[in-house]
């Protein structure tokens, strides 16, 4: 019987070894977060960055965990943390984060 992968190994697979089907369905992580940031900015008039969206998604998963234990919430939080590292390496963080431009493509789509 194969040993179950750890939650961190599973999160790494989600972030760094996404299937082409998932990529087509949901798009690249970074690109999706930057698009979500543009939408949130447009909806609220407050400036959001892609890293802000990652932080909000991690917070949501940990908030759900505070109600009851579900491994899926922790797996998703780990995956978002891993994806945030990739994001920061590509786009920077906080004041050094590259501006979002309409129609941009993430480096993830070039892999």
N, C-alpha and C positions, 0 to 999 in steps of 0.2 A: 504494500500500500504506500502510495506517495505521501510524503510529509507535507502538511498544509503550509503554504507560504505565510510568513509573518505579515502583519498588517503593513509594515513599512515596505516589504517586497511587493505586496499587492498594490500599494499606493504608487510605487515606482513604475509598475506595469501600466497603471492607469495613465500616468503622466507622460512617461517616456516611451512606452511601447503600445500606444493606442492603435487599434485596428483601423484599416482604411475605412471600414464601414462607419465606425464611430466618428472618424474625422469628417466624413461626408455628412453625417447626421448633425453633428454639433459644431463642426469647425475647430480650428486650433484653439487651445486654451487661451493664449495671450490675445489673439485677435478678438475672441469672444468677450474677454474682459474689457478690452479697450472699447469695443462697441457698446457694451453695457454702460461703461463710464460716460460715453457720449450721450446715451439715452437718459441716464440718471441726471446728467448735467442739464439737458434740455427740459426734463420734467420738473426739476426743482429750482433751477437758476443757481445752484451751488456747484462749484467746480469739483468734479470727481476725476480720479485717475484710475488706471487699470489696477494699480496696487491697492487703491481704496476698495475696489470691488472684491479683490481677493480677501482683504481683511474682513469685509462684511460677510462673505460666504463662510469663512472660517468661524467667525463669531456666530453665525446662524447655526452651523453644525454643532458647535459647543453649547449653544443655548438649548438646542434640542436634546443634547446629551444630559443637560442638567435636569430634564424631566424624567428620563428613563434611559437605561443602558441599551443601546443598539450599536452593535459593532459597525454597522454601515455608516453611522454618523461620524464615528472616529476615523474610519477608513477615508471617508470623503474629506475630513479636516486634514488628515495627513497628506492626501493627494493635493489639496489646495495649497498647503504649505510648500510641498515640493515644486508645484507649478509656479508658485510665487518666486522661488529662487531662480527658476529659469527665466521668468519674466524680468526680474531685476537685472539679471545678466544681460538681457537683450535691450531693455528700455530704460534702465536706471531706476532710481527710487527717490521719492519726495521731490525736493527742489531740483534734482538732477534728472528727473524722469523726462524722456522725450515727449514732446507734444503729440497729441493724437491728431491724425489727419484723415479726412474722409477718403475711403477707398484704399487705405493702406493694407498691406499684407504682412503678416508676421513671418519671421525667418522660419518658423515651424513648418510653413507650407512649402518650403524649399528643401526639406529633408528627404 
